[in-house]
Amino acid sequence: MLFLQLFESHLRNLRESPGRFHPDAPKYHPHPVG
């Protein structure tokens, strides 16, 4: 049961902060200067 609790908490963390898991987001790709 402990594994299920950890898995659910992991999915909850993924759902609460989806930004960092989307490398295609423009704000995570700064434009090169120069």
N, C-alpha and C positions, 0 to 999 in steps of 0.2 A: 504493500500500500504506500510505503514511503516513496517508491519510485514514481507512482502515479501522481503523488502530490508534487514532486519535483518537476515532473513533466508538465503538469497543469500550470505551475508557477512559471516555467520556461515559456510556455505558449502565451501566458498572460503578459510577460515582459515583451515578447515579440510583438504582441498586439498593441501594447501601450506606446512602444517607440518604434514604429515602422520606418522612420526616416533613415536611420543608419543602415538599414538592410536593403535600401534601394540605391545602388551605386549610380543609377541613371539620373538621379535627382540633380538638377542644375546647381543647387547650392553646395553640393559636395564636389563639384568640378570647377574650381576656380580657373578663370581664364588666364592663360600665360601672358606675362607682361613682356613687351619687347618685340 
